[in-house]
Amino acid sequence: MPPTDTTPETPTPEEAEGPSLEKGAKTQSAAAPLPRGSTPGIRFEKVVKRFGRNVVLRELDFSVAPGERVTLIGPSGSGKTTILRLLMTLEKLDEGLIWIGDQTLWHMDKGGKRVPANQKHLHEMRKQVGMVFQQFNLFPNMNVRRNLTEGPVRVLGVSKDEADERARKLLDLVGLADKIDAHPSQLSGGQQQRVAIARALAMEPNVLLLDEVTSALDPELVVGVQDLLRDIARESDLTMLCVTHEMHFAKDISDRVLMFDQGQIVEEGPPDQIFGEPAEQRTRDFLQAVLAS
Amino acid sequence: MDWDWSYTGDILPDLLKGLRYTVVATLVGYVIAVVLGMVWALLRRTPFRIVNEAVRWVTEFIRSTPLLVQLFFIYNVLPAWGFKLSSLAAGIIGLGVHYSTYTAEVYRAGIADVPKGQWEAATALNLPTSRVWLDVILPQAFRRTIPTLGNYLIAMFKDSPLLLAINVAELLGAAFKVGSDSLKFLEPITLVGLLFVAVSVPSSIMIRRLERRYATN
């Protein structure tokens, strides 16, 4: 595949401030399983999320440029996963705004006023986002093929044959072409996670969220899934947000690393800087603790 | 009192006819219980609180009153309001509605047992609500309910003699009738027990088999 002109760079603050206004003209076909073409950026504006009296995100501001790969690191409970879950609409936003491209995820325009999003708006916005979970969450009552075609057929209105064809291509990409008729329970954890990645890609998202995708895997299966994601990162121009405890993986895959603690960004920068010469003591402590484990 | 084999042979056809009513009432009632129970369970999950609460109270009420009373109500009280039913229809509806309140609980638990991650994956795939239920949640929930639903079939079968009270010519009723005619109860009533066992035990074995087949995920 030829290189695109949207190869992500670490954005300057100016770039990071303004997510792409383009909707993203998707020109992919069944022949090219990975999305290439402009994808929207993401912006959090004074985002607050509470669970009961526990404030998980406090007035969080940050942006991700179109096509950028950002890894979120930090101690558990620092709000990293909540950020992904807000973007996937698995948690409700309490305050602030979340932008995907030039549209707000949790709010819509009604007569010139910004009102909370209804189901229809959320449905439209979700089309741009895909997520891979720590526990895979494949549908155990469906075989691999159906797991991959259910969304495209029921949501995107793709014909069954086309969805089938696409499923085959994606399984090829994740190295599981021979498992198309298998049930999830017949697959190893690593294989299930590859299928889950293929399932997310089958929906042709612009933004891919990876929530500790190798944490539940046996050590010997981790590398395979990471290699696959590295390939996807290289071959596509997906905007990717990744929560991980695997620092090597974070280093390889990201353009930028955000260090979180207590719902706030402590430090951010290119991986070499964050992992090589972190400026903040809290980052150093965290990295030391992770490397020691 | 000695067992009279020729008398046994004479009454057996009558009892088998009764057994047929028993089986029909149980099976049709079971279909009602399985379907209506699902309706209750889904109504309990609607976002409308009034509906939830109403369904909760209605099912709780039905579950907390005896089936026998409900049968009398359907057969003897409802006609006064214009719902006239044959005794068999009244019996079937009574059995079905009564047990639907139990199957509703079974479904409710089955749905609650589907892991949260399944709902989240369905959201992440952007599936519409109807598809989430039909393709993802209910197939998984249903599988978990199969053993319990099977046990309710047998429980209903064993409760079906209550239909005698509203003159359904089911097995026990038939036995009672032939017994009264000849004033000999040993054979007919014993046969009732044997016939119940003859149906229940093979059914249990079949249900165990289904259970084993579906319990393995």
Interface residues (C-beta under 8 A of the other chain):
Chain A: M88 T89 L90 H123 R126 K127 V129 G130 M131 F133 Q135 N137 L138 F139 P140 N141 M142 E150 G151 R154 V155 S185 R199 A200 M203
Chain B: P115 G117 Q118 E120 A121 T123 A124 L125 N126 L127 P128 R131 D135 V136 P139 Q140 R143 N217
